Amino acid sequence: MFKHKKGTTLGEVLITMSIMAFIAMIAIMTVKPFEKAMRSLYARAFEAVQNAAYNAYVDNASSEFFATPKDLCEGLVEYMNTAYVDCDVPMDKVATSTTKDFNNVPPHFIASNAMRVYISPQYAHTEEDDFGVRLTTKYYIVFVDLTGERPPNNAIWSEEKACDVVAFLVTDGADVVPIGPPEIDTRYITATVSYPATLENPDETFSEPMSYYDAKHVAWGNNIDSTEMMSLHFDQDLPSNSPLKVNYPTPPALNEAKGCTEKTSPCDVVFEQYY
């Protein structure tokens, strides 16, 4: 006698497929909202740090640059809406240029929009510009977790998956400079190059949007200008195991046809804002 093996019915197949589709949908929903909102979140963090750093610098202009992360923290929170503040994070627990996972790192403060802010120890960058001027720039790395407590809470970036922790340099000249993946990843931010007016075209013109890294090279080439913090090579300070150290692509050429020059270029880099 033949024994009939029980097969899978059409109904069971449909139920299994429905469950798999539901799981896939949940996985997409946990990732896609961040990627869709990333530009807006990054722009808001950038602007908030810029405004707070500038105002804190003005308040502190009569004294030395912020000596400790605590000092900078206290300066920033004066001009940022916060839900939690702890500027007394011990030095052995503050985030550094090599910190990848922020799940167990105490934030210096949490903004009212839930973004978590971490401040590194003070660093110094020394570089000689194209005019032979050698300057040393003091700076802090201000890390911002764009999604707050939501995972993954790390600065580990890849082309396939963007990270939720980004970094800005706050310098002793009140400049705020993006560093790390957002320099090359246009999912975070894009920039345009502002070209000077000419006799033929008396109005200022702008390039098409591009990465911040590309815009710097189109506007300034390989120029190092002591008055333009964005032209300095802060990335050279980063150790090889830093998550902020990215592999830069081959940069575009300086746009001399639009009036950009290698030294004291009249061209400028303008960040696009998204809200």
C-alpha positions in Angstrom: 0.0 0.0 0.0 1.2 3.4 -0.9 1.5 6.0 1.8 0.6 9.5 0.9 3.0 12.2 2.3 1.2 15.3 3.5 2.1 18.3 1.3 2.0 22.0 1.9 -1.4 23.5 1.1 -1.8 26.8 -0.8 -3.3 28.3 2.4 -0.2 27.5 4.4 2.1 28.9 1.7 0.1 32.1 1.7 0.2 32.4 5.5 4.0 31.8 5.5 4.5 34.4 2.8 2.3 36.9 4.7 4.4 36.5 7.8 7.6 36.9 5.9 6.3 40.0 4.2 5.3 41.5 7.6 8.7 40.8 9.1 10.4 42.4 6.0 8.0 45.5 6.3 9.0 45.9 10.0 12.7 45.7 9.1 12.2 48.4 6.4 10.2 50.6 8.7 13.0 50.6 11.3 15.6 51.7 8.8 13.9 53.8 6.1 12.4 56.5 8.3 15.9 57.5 9.5 17.4 57.5 6.0 14.5 59.6 4.8 14.8 62.1 7.6 18.6 62.0 7.8 19.2 65.3 5.9 16.7 67.2 8.0 18.1 65.7 11.3 21.7 66.4 10.2 20.8 70.0 9.2 19.1 70.7 12.5 22.0 69.3 14.5 24.5 71.3 12.4 22.6 74.6 12.8 22.1 74.0 16.5 25.8 73.3 17.1 26.8 76.3 14.9 24.6 78.8 16.7 25.4 77.6 20.2 29.2 77.4 19.5 29.2 80.9 18.0 27.3 82.4 20.9 29.3 80.5 23.5 32.5 81.7 21.8 31.3 85.4 21.9 30.5 85.0 25.6 33.9 83.5 26.3 35.9 85.8 23.9 37.6 87.7 26.8 39.1 84.5 28.2 41.0 81.4 26.9 39.3 78.9 24.6 37.2 76.4 26.6 39.8 74.4 28.6 37.8 71.3 29.2 34.8 69.4 27.7 32.8 70.6 30.8 33.5 74.2 29.9 32.4 73.8 26.3 29.3 71.8 27.5 28.3 74.7 29.8 28.8 77.1 27.0 26.7 75.1 24.5 23.8 74.4 26.8 23.2 78.1 27.4 22.1 78.3 23.7 20.4 74.9 23.2 17.1 73.6 24.5 17.9 70.6 26.6 16.0 67.9 28.4 19.0 66.6 30.4 22.4 68.0 31.2 25.5 66.5 32.8 28.6 68.5 32.0 30.6 66.7 34.7 31.2 63.5 32.7 34.5 62.1 33.9 37.4 62.4 31.5 37.9 58.7 31.3 34.3 58.2 30.1 34.1 61.0 27.4 33.9 60.0 23.7 37.1 60.3 21.7 38.0 60.2 18.1 38.1 56.4 18.2 34.8 55.8 19.9 32.5 53.7 17.7 29.8 52.4 20.1 27.9 55.1 22.1 25.5 52.8 23.9 27.6 52.9 27.1 29.0 56.4 26.8 27.3 59.0 29.0 26.1 62.1 27.0 27.0 65.6 28.2 23.5 66.6 27.4 20.3 65.6 25.6 18.6 68.1 23.5 14.8 68.7 23.8 14.4 66.9 20.4 16.0 63.8 22.0 19.4 64.1 20.2 22.2 63.0 22.5 25.4 65.2 22.5 28.9 64.0 23.5 32.0 66.2 23.7 35.5 64.8 23.3 38.7 65.9 25.0 40.5 68.9 23.4 42.7 68.3 20.4 45.1 70.5 18.5 45.8 70.6 14.7 48.9 72.1 13.3 49.3 72.8 9.6 51.2 75.2 7.3 49.1 77.1 4.8 50.0 77.9 1.2 51.6 81.3 2.3 53.9 79.6 4.8 51.8 80.6 7.8 51.9 77.8 10.4 49.0 77.8 12.8 47.8 75.6 15.6 44.0 75.2 15.9 42.5 73.9 19.1 39.2 72.0 18.7 36.7 69.6 20.2 34.8 66.9 18.5 31.1 67.2 19.2 29.3 64.0 18.5 25.5 64.1 18.0 23.3 61.0 18.0 20.7 62.1 15.5 18.1 59.5 16.6 18.6 59.7 20.4 18.1 56.4 22.2 17.0 54.5 19.1 19.7 52.0 18.0 22.2 51.5 16.6 23.8 54.4 18.5 27.1 54.1 16.8 29.4 55.9 14.4 30.1 52.9 12.2 29.3 53.9 8.6 29.2 52.1 5.3 27.9 53.0 1.9 25.1 50.5 2.5 24.2 51.7 5.9 24.5 55.2 7.3 25.4 55.7 11.0 23.2 57.7 13.4 26.1 59.3 15.3 27.8 62.2 13.4 30.6 64.5 14.4 31.4 68.2 14.1 34.6 70.0 15.0 34.2 73.1 17.2 37.3 75.2 16.8 38.9 78.0 18.9 37.8 80.4 16.2 34.1 79.5 16.6 34.1 77.5 13.4 32.0 74.4 13.2 33.4 71.9 10.6 31.7 68.6 9.5 34.0 65.7 9.6 33.7 62.0 8.8 31.2 60.3 6.6 29.0 63.4 5.9 31.9 64.8 4.0 31.4 62.4 1.2 27.9 61.0 1.9 25.2 63.2 0.3 22.5 61.3 2.3 23.5 63.6 5.2 24.2 66.9 3.5 25.0 68.5 0.1 26.8 71.7 -0.7 27.0 74.0 -3.7 29.9 76.2 -4.8 29.3 79.9 -5.0 31.0 81.4 -8.0 31.9 85.1 -8.2 30.1 87.6 -10.4 31.8 88.5 -13.7 31.4 91.3 -16.3 29.4 88.8 -18.5 27.3 87.7 -15.5 27.0 90.3 -12.8 25.1 88.0 -10.5 26.6 85.4 -8.2 26.0 81.9 -9.6 26.0 78.4 -7.9 27.0 75.0 -8.9 24.8 71.9 -8.9 24.6 70.2 -5.4 27.4 67.9 -4.6 29.2 66.4 -1.6 30.9 68.7 0.8 34.2 67.1 0.0 33.8 67.7 -3.8 32.6 71.3 -3.2 35.8 72.1 -1.2 37.9 71.0 -4.1 35.9 72.7 -6.8 36.0 75.9 -4.9 39.5 75.8 -3.4 41.4 73.0 -5.1 44.2 71.8 -2.8 44.6 75.2 -1.2 45.2 75.4 2.6 44.0 78.7 3.9 44.6 79.6 7.5 41.4 81.8 7.5 39.2 79.0 6.1 38.9 76.2 8.6 37.2 73.9 6.1 40.3 73.8 3.9 42.4 72.3 6.7 43.2 68.6 6.9 41.7 67.8 10.3 41.3 64.2 9.1 45.1 63.7 9.3 44.8 63.9 13.1 42.5 60.9 13.2 44.0 57.5 14.1 43.6 54.6 11.6 40.9 53.0 13.8 38.7 56.1 14.1 35.2 55.6 12.6 35.5 59.2 11.4 38.3 58.3 9.0 36.8 57.7 5.6 38.3 56.8 2.2 38.1 59.9 0.1 37.3 59.5 -3.6 39.3 61.2 -6.3 38.4 64.8 -5.9 37.1 66.9 -8.9 39.4 69.6 -10.3 39.4 73.3 -9.2 36.8 75.1 -11.4 39.1 77.8 -12.8 36.7 78.5 -15.6 34.2 79.9 -13.0 36.9 82.1 -11.4 38.0 79.8 -8.6 41.7 80.0 -7.8 44.2 77.9 -5.8 45.0 80.8 -3.4 42.6 83.3 -1.8 39.8 81.9 -4.0 36.8 84.1 -4.5 34.6 80.9 -4.6 32.9 79.7 -1.5 31.1 76.6 -0.2 27.5 76.9 0.8 25.7 74.1 2.7 22.2 73.2 1.6 19.7 73.1 4.4 16.8 70.6 4.7 13.9 70.9 7.1 
